[in-house]
Amino acid sequence: MQILTTPHPFLKHKAKTLTVWDKKTAKEVKEMEAILKKTVNPKGVGLAATQVGLDKRLFILLDEASQTTKVFVNPEILEMSKKMIAAVYKKKKDRWLEGCLSIPKIWGFVDRPYSIKLKYFIPKQLDGKWVLSEQIVDYKDVESAYVQHEIDHLNGILFTDRILEQHGQMLRETEDGLSPISL
């Protein structure tokens, strides 16, 4: 298993709903975790199944402090704020740039809803069997952006697509820093 990079066509694929948590899926998620934890320059925060060629609606996020990952199965945004990140961080210098392990050395600001209410499932063992347990959680700020970025992957949308939609600016990482890309 490896991270697919653009222009791999599977990155534009909309993933299928995951109906059963089985040993194969658990093993695949462990492999995804190992891959994500090994990423450097940049250090990855999340990884969607579609980024490693899996046709499953799931992604993982890494908690850097504890080095643990959280699994999100069949995520669905129930609500999103009208307030956007740019409205909260009015100065460009205060905004973070998104990057992607599937699009190396490209960065850019994506103006996303500042907060979301997310429904997703987590695998849990119940009476010796694996079940998918529903969660409903509010995310805001950078965590909201991470979740939205990964859900976009599951829908075949890349952060660069969002930048183009928003007529934003993409930047290429070079030895000298970040340079604007002409679109």
Buried (B, 14 or more C-beta within 10 A) or exposed (E): EEBBEBEBEBBBBEBEEBEEBEEEBEEBBEBBBEBBBEBEEEEBBBBBBBBBBBEBBBBBBBEEEEEEBEBBBBBEBEEBBEEEBBEBBEEEEEBEBBBBBBBEEBBBBBBBBBBBBBBBBBBEEEEEEBEBBEBEEEBBEEBBBBBBBBBBBBEBBBBBEBBEEBEBBBBEBEEEEBEEBEE
